[in-house]
């Protein structure tokens, strides 16, 4: 309940959201909580513009949960962005929220899970400068297998330890940027459930043209330090912390969004 109240306060007090949009979204929140209460299948809530936002999995209100992080941390890093690459775009909360604050940004969204990708395409229909691709990102270009998590689709894993139940094409970011002739990346956002180091290893040239990176990383010393080392050697410094995810079993930080900027 405390987190929900904080989300509402951020929403109601943010001057970058028009008063009419704030009031409308406040009115839609009870409706969206009822609409998302179905135990199975496709759920829906609403975006800041009042359009329906669809998602899967066990979430109360996925859009509102992500909105507070943008209002509190992220939006300053894409306010003047020309190009954003979203790796692990899931259902599209990031481009939908970011495009509200900067409609001129071009979003390239990569999502490997086919079920999530279909909903991503549906949610991005009203974002005129967004392109979606059913691809995984990693350190090589090849066909891979992954495990799709039905209860928590955002938690689908490439390193699934024998539980793989789907396949998809993987690309390096360097290859993707070359194919799509991207000359500059304002923001690179990576949320790949522990696969972020492999994504960065496939982005050697891309990091040269990137200004900011938001990366979710496991809060364990080997992975955390490896991400720090790789980005620091490429001229990036840690400037902020974003969303923190707690492991309820250990009552410790499981993962955290780290914000880096080029020196």
N, C-alpha and C positions, 0 to 999 in steps of 0.2 A: 504493500500500500504506500509506503514511503517513497519508493522509486516512482510509482505512478503519479503521486502528487508533485514530485520534482519535475517530471515530464510535463505536466500541465502548466506549472509555473513558468518553465522555460518557453513553452509554446505561447502563453498569454502575454509574456513580457518582451518577446523578441521583436524589435522595431523593423527588422527586415521582412517580416511577414505582415501583409496588409491587415488592417483591422477587420475587414470583411472576411478574409480568409481565416483569421483566428476565430472569429465568432462562428463561422460556418463549421470549422473543424471541431470546435467545442461541442456544437450541436450534434455532429455526426459520431462523436466518440461513443455515446451509449448505444447507438444503432450498430456501430461496427463491433462492439463487444458482444452484442447479441448475435450478429451475423457470423462471428468467428467462433462461436461456441459449439458448432457442430463437431461431433467426436471424430469423424472420418472425412477423408476426401478434400476437395477444393474448398478453401476458406476465402473470405473477402473482408476487406476493410476499405478505408478511403485515403486518398492522397491529399496534399494541401490544397489542390485545385478542386477537390470534391469528386474526382474521378474514382471509380472502383479500382482497388488494388487487390490482386489475387495472390494466394500463397498456399503452401502445403505444410504439414507438420504440426507439432504440438506447441503452438504459440498463442498467447493471449491477443496481442495486437502487434504484429511484426513491424508495421510501418511506424507506429508511435514509438516502439522500443528503439528503433534506429534513429528516429528524428531527434531525440534528445542529444545523442552523440554529435550530430551535425551542428546543432545549435550551440552546443557547449565547446566543441573543438574543431571539427573538420572544415566548416564552411570558409574559414579564412584562407585555407590552402587551395581552394578552387574558385574563389570569388572572381579572380581575373584570369582563370584558366582558359586556354584555347583548346587543348586536347587532354582528355582523361582516358587512360586505359584501365579498365576494371577487370581484374583477374579473379575469377570466382564470383561472378556477378549475382549468382543465385536468382532470386525473383525480381531483382532490379531496384531495391530500395535506394541504393547509392545514386545511380543516375537520375532517378525520379526526384529525389530530394535536392540533389546538386543542381539539376536543371531548373528548379524553381528559383534558386538564388542566382543562377547564371545561365540563362537560356541560350546564350551564344556558344557555349562549350560543345565540342563534338566528343561524344562518348563512344568508345570501342569496348564492348562488353563480351567477355569470354566466360562461358559456363559449360562444363563438361557433362553434367547430368541431363539426360534428354528430357525427363519429366519437368525439371526446373526450367530448362531452356524454353520449352513450349510456353510456360507461363511468363517467362521473361519477355518473350516476343509480344505476348498479349499486353503486358503492363507497359511496354515501351511504345505502344501504338501512337500515343499522344506526345511523345518526345521526338520532335522533328529531326534533331541532330544526334540520334543514337543509332548505332549499328550493333547487332547481336550475332555471335558466332558460337556454334556448338563445338567447342574445342577445349582441350586441356592445355595448360602451359607447363613447360618443364625445361630440362637441359638438353633435349634432343627432339628430332622430328620422327615420330613413329606412331604406330597403333598401340594403345595400351588398354589394360583392364582396370576397373575400379569397382568399389563397393558402394552401392546406392543405399543410403539410410532412409527408409520410408518414414520413420518417426521424426527424423531431424535431417531433411535433405541437404541443408547447408553443411552437415557433418559428413557427407560422403567422402570416401577416402581412396586415394590412389594406392598408397601402401596399405593394402587391406589384409595381408597375411593369410592368403588362401581363401578369403571370403568374397572375392570379386564376382559380381553378377552382371556386369555391363562392360562394354568396350567403347572407345572413342579415339579420335585422332589427337595426338599431342603435337604441339608446335613450340619452338622456342620463340621468345619475344623478339629476338633479333630477326628471325625469319618473318614473323607476323608484321613487324614494322617495315621491313623491306618490301613485302608483298603489297602492303597498303600505302606505301610511299609516305610514311609519316616522318616529318622532318624535325619535329619537336614535341616533347611530351611534358605538359605542364604538371601533371600528377599521375603517378603510377600507384594504383591501389591493389594490394595482393591479400587475398583471404582464401587460403588453400589447405587449411586443416593440417598443418605440419609439413607441407610440401614447398613452403616458401623459399627455402634455400636452393632447391632445384630450379625454381622459377627464376631466381636471381642469377644463377649460374648460366642460364640460357639468355641472359639479357646484358651481355658484356658491352655491346655497341649501343643498346637502348639506354643504358644508364648514362652514357656520355651526353645524350640529348635530353635527359630528364632533370626537371627542377626539384620536384618533391616526391617522396615515397611514403605511403601509408601501408604498413605491413603488419598483419597479425602473425605473431610468433608464439610458439610454446614457451612457457616461462621455466624452461629447464636449461641449466648451464651450457650443455653442448650446442644445442640449437640456437639459443639466445646469443651466445658469444660468437658463433659462426656468422649469424646475420649481421651483428655489429661489425665484425672484422671485415666482412666483404664490402659493406656499404661505406665504412670509414676509409678503406683503401681506394674507394672510387670517388672520394671527395665529399661524402655526405656526413652531416652531424645530426645527432638526435636533438630535436627541438621541442617535442611534446609527447604526451601519452594520451591515447584515446580510450576506447572501450576496454574494460577489464572484465574477463570472464573467470568466475571462481569455480573451482572443482568442489562440488558439494560433498564428495566422499572424503576428501582430505582437508577441506576448509582452507585451501590455499589457492593462490592465483594459478589458474590452468593455462591461460593465454592472455595476451595483451596486445592492443594495437599500438605500434610505435610510429611516430611521425619523424621522418628525416628530411632535411633540405640540403641542397648542394651549397657548399661554401662559396 
